[in-house]
């Protein structure tokens, strides 16, 4: 399962680390309270999914799956 590294980075199960600005993450979490949000990562392949005010999953091209709390 992907993990959040406080305050604004995420680590995929494959080892990829996605770094973002703190304000971007705060805004994604805020917006996800109304509806699901997706945030692309620096490599252009990983996608972080926010829902209900938190990160719920991350899509990974290497593992070929959507990894997260719902697995």
Residue pairs with C-beta under 8 A, 6 or more apart in sequence:
1 13
1 67
1 68
1 69
1 71
2 10
2 11
2 12
2 13
2 48
2 55
2 57
2 58
2 67
2 68
3 10
3 11
4 10
4 55
5 11
5 17
7 22
7 25
8 19
8 20
8 21
8 22
8 24
8 25
9 17
9 18
9 19
9 20
10 17
10 18
10 20
10 41
10 48
10 55
10 58
11 17
11 18
12 18
12 46
12 58
12 60
12 63
12 67
13 60
13 63
13 67
14 60
14 62
14 63
16 41
16 43
16 46
16 60
16 62
18 41
18 42
18 43
18 46
18 48
18 58
19 42
20 39
24 39
28 37
28 39
28 48
28 50
29 50
29 53
29 54
30 53
31 37
31 50
32 50
32 51
32 52
32 53
32 54
33 52
33 53
36 49
36 50
36 51
37 49
37 50
37 51
38 47
38 48
38 49
38 50
39 47
39 48
39 49
39 50
40 46
40 47
40 48
41 47
41 48
45 60
45 61
46 58
46 59
46 60
46 61
47 58
47 59
48 55
48 57
48 58
49 55
49 56
49 57
49 58
49 59
49 66
49 68
50 56
55 68
56 68
56 69
56 70
57 66
57 67
57 68
57 69
57 70
58 66
58 67
58 68
59 65
59 66
59 67
60 66
60 67
